[in-house]
């Protein structure tokens, strides 16, 4: 353990030295993607927790759940098309985006927040769509509250990769206290975000200045990186992968073949654990199909949700 800690500290020191030598400009205001998606941010106070969300369209409800260190922004390019025939709700999970960062960020906060918002908005049942960490939350809800979940869609979902040894190096570093503190104390967040985005996208052209700023902005809030570290240090409490076997609702699994963070082999694990699950693998696509291949994701969701 001491040898591992020393190695991580040495790596963090080297990385930080490179970033500091290059310098860092102040964060720029994020772009106005809301107009492109045709939505406006809304807020609800749920038991003292201020939660940001967007809502657009009419029809069967679809609830979109983002991944770790992400936000509603990840769904910007799929919301307009989905909203033509659906009541689409995208949530900033607690600790991320524009939602409050609770003092106790336990795994139970996420499913309870989603259910509370559904109740507040009058949504009795919905198709849940979860990417990465959002997939974990969706699985928890589908397994424990199947009466609220019409269908389940997992997009490059976490669940079988929660052990620290299976995480990408950058997440292992962020989950290691001394390293995370060292990186957080230095003006390096934009380059860390850029490096992470270059890993999660197959096509580097998707890593635009707008995207970097949208992912960076929420991470500059006080307590934001601590929230990520808290989550990374409590994987067992999510109850996965054991809960996956309890899912009985119709399920679609969508995966990017070139996902560098969660390998496509995990799609097979989900498909084997969930009865009659349908699996679709997108070639030349990374960890965020909803951003890299939005039209295909919309088509798959509409086809699946209609029962075709």
HELIX and SHEET records of a PDB file:
HELIX    1   1 UNK A    2  UNK A   22  1                                  21    
HELIX    2   2 UNK A   33  UNK A   37  1                                   5    
HELIX    3   3 UNK A   72  UNK A   75  5                                   4    
HELIX    4   4 UNK A   76  UNK A   82  1                                   7    
HELIX    5   5 UNK A  108  UNK A  120  1                                  13    
HELIX    6   6 UNK A  133  UNK A  144  1                                  12    
HELIX    7   7 UNK A  146  UNK A  148  5                                   3    
HELIX    8   8 UNK A  164  UNK A  166  5                                   3    
HELIX    9   9 UNK A  169  UNK A  174  1                                   6    
HELIX   10  10 UNK A  177  UNK A  184  1                                   8    
HELIX   11  11 UNK A  189  UNK A  200  1                                  12    
HELIX   12  12 UNK A  204  UNK A  206  5                                   3    
HELIX   13  13 UNK A  209  UNK A  219  1                                  11    
HELIX   14  14 UNK A  224  UNK A  232  1                                   9    
HELIX   15  15 UNK A  235  UNK A  238  5                                   4    
HELIX   16  16 UNK A  242  UNK A  246  5                                   5    
HELIX   17  17 UNK A  265  UNK A  273  1                                   9    
HELIX   18  18 UNK A  289  UNK A  292  1                                   4    
HELIX   19  19 UNK A  294  UNK A  305  1                                  12    
SHEET    1   A 8 UNK A  42  UNK A  46  0                                        
SHEET    2   A 8 UNK A  49  UNK A  56 -1                                        
SHEET    3   A 8 UNK A  86  UNK A  91 -1                                        
SHEET    4   A 8 UNK A  60  UNK A  65  1                                        
SHEET    5   A 8 UNK A 126  UNK A 131  1                                        
SHEET    6   A 8 UNK A 149  UNK A 155  1                                        
SHEET    7   A 8 UNK A 251  UNK A 256  1                                        
SHEET    8   A 8 UNK A 278  UNK A 282  1                                        
END                                                                             
